[in-house]
């Protein structure tokens, strides 16, 4: 059962960096409606509470060490096609299949996957790390900037849709009922996450600054996700 893959295009109007108890880096976006982007920016150990559980599971069954790669001058043939998507959320079935991202199959490669770095988790031995300082400056530069747009690839949600699981925490006022998460690789998983494996459905975050024609690309995956997968996105042993 693949994720509800798609791409969100819009303008950044507000944000909340990750902090204890606030999970994820939250970005508020104005498009055809208000949306919220939730980005994994910290690592967790097995047995900890799992946020954004698709099916009600609340405990991690394996360590989820976030890995990260940033390119502040991203160039790739796909950027021209990305600029053609409509404002708002576009579901996979309506997307140009060329921009359905795949960390392992997109050609030329989106980035050197072997160069991703691990985000140190919080533990009894120390406070750990997060990606606030990597993401925050670009979010701030894009905020209320008429020259800037954000493109978030991942899994869309609608709190008002049948079967939805609204987040009980309100982040913004008004709080968007629409949003996108799973802004990371969505294949190569096992355990609770295996059922969401698929190909050409990987997440990423892009900022485009029009006047400078600058693209900033942010890529995420979890260390437990294998980087050899079959045509269903499942790990190859």
N, C-alpha and C positions, 0 to 999 in steps of 0.2 A: 504494500500500500504506500505509494510514493507520497511525498509531502505535497501540500497545495501550492505548487511552485508558481512563481510569477516574479514580476519586477514592479517596484514602486518608483515613480518619478515625481518629484515635487521640490518644494522650497523649505529649507529648514527655518523654523520659527522659534524653537525652544529646545532645551535639552536638560537632562539630569545625569551627571556622571555617576558611575557606580560608587556606592558606599555601603557600608555594612547595613544589611536589612533592606536595601533598595534594589537588589539584584540587577544585573545587566546595566548597560549604558542605554538610557532612554533618549530618543530623539523624536521631537514632534515635527510633523511635516504638514504643510498646506499644499493640497493639490486640488482635485475636484471636490474633495472633502478633507477633513482632518484625519491624519493617520499617526500611528506611533510605530517607530522602529525600535526593536529590542535587540541589542547586540551582546553576545557573550564576550565578556572581557576579563573573566577571572576563572580560576581552576577550582575543582572540588574533588574531594575524596569519596570513594565508595561509602555508602551508608548515610551520606548527607542528604538533606532535603533537595528534591529535584523540582526546580521551578519550570513552568510552562510544560508540565507533563501532558502529553497528548491524550492519554487514556486513564488518568487518575492515579498512576503510579507516582508516589511522592518521594521515594528513596532511590538514590543512585545505586545501580547494581555493579558498577565498575568505576574506577577513577576516570574523571573527565578533565584531563589536562589540556587546556586551551593552547593551541599553537597559532602563530601569527606571522604574516608577512605583509610589509607595507612598501608600496612603490609610489613615491611622491611626484614622479614624472612618468606616469604610466603611458606607454604607447603600444597600441595593438590595433590590427585591422577592424576589430569589433566595435571600436568606439564610435565610428560613423553610424553603424547600425543601431547602437544603443541610443543615439540621439534621435532616432526615428520613432521610438516608442511614445505612446500617448502619456499625457499627464495623468496621474492616478495609478491604480493597480491594474496591471495587465496580466491575466492568467496565461499559463503555459500554452494552452490550446490556441490562443490568439497571438502568441509571440512568433517572431521570426525564429525558426529553430536554430539558426546560426548563433543566436545570443542566449540560448539555454546553456548556461555555463557548465563546464565539466573540467575539474582540476586535472583529470588524468587523460582526457580525450580531446579537449579543444586544441586546435592546431592553427597557428603556432601556439605553443604553451602560454598560458596566462601569466605564469611566474615560475621560478625554480622551486618546486615543492620541497626539495631537499634542504632549502635554506630557511624553512620556517623555524621559529624559536618558541620554546616552551615558556608559558607564563607560570611562574612559581606559585603554588597554592599556599594559602594561609594554613598554618599548623601550630602546634604547641612550641615548635622551634623558632617561629618567627612570624611576622605579619604577612608575608607573602607579597605578591605583586599583582598589578592589574594593568589594563591598557588605557586607562584614562588619559595619561600623558601622550599616548600615541594617537588617539582618536580625537581627544578634546580640542586641540588647536585647530584642526580642520573643520570640526563641527562649528566652533566659534567663528571662524573665518567665513563660513557659509551662512551663518545665522542672519536672517533679514538682509541678505546681500542680493541685490537684484541681478548681480552678475553670476550667481552660483546656483547650482542644482545638485540634488542628491539622487542617486540611483541605488536602490537596495534590492538585491536579488535574494529570495528566500521563500518562506512559506507564509502565505497570507491568511489572516483570520478576520472574522466578523463576529463580534460578541452577540449580535442580535440574530444570527443565523441559527437554525435548528441544530441542536447538538453542540452548540458552542460552549466553551468553558471560560467565561469572563474572568479576568484577573481581578481579585477583590481589592487590590490596592489601586488607588487613583493617583496618577502621576501628574496630570495637567488639569487645568480648569478652563474650559470644559475638557473632560477626558475623552480622547478619541475612542470610538467603539470599533474602529477598523485599524488594522496594522499588519506588520510583517515581522517574522522572527526566523529562526533557523538560518541566520546569516552566516553560514559555514558550510563546509563540505557535507553533503548528504548521501554518502555512500561509504562502503567499507566498514560498516558498523556491525556489531554483534550484540547479544544480550537484548535488553529492552528496546534498543533503538534499531535493531536489525530490520524490523517490519517496515521501516521508513526508507530503506535503501532504494536507490534508483540511479540511473545515469542521466546526464544532461539536466541536472536539477541542483547544482551546487550554488551556495550562496556567496555573496560578496557585497562590499560597500564601495561605491564610487562617488567622488565629488568632482564636478566639472565647473571650472571657472572660465567662463566664456571668453572674456576679453584677452586673457593670456593663453587661451586654449590649453589650459593645464588640467590634466586628469590626475587625481589621487586615488589609488586603488588599495583596498584593504581586504586581505584574504584570511580566513580562519578555518581551522579544523581541530579535531581532538586527537591526542596522541594515540588513542586506542583504535582510531580508524585506519584500516589498512590502505595502502596506496597501490595495491594490485587487486582489481575487482573484475568480476565477470560482467556479462551483458545485462544482468539484473542489478548491478551495483553491489553484489555480495562479495565478501572477501574471498580471494583465491589463496588456498593454503599451499 
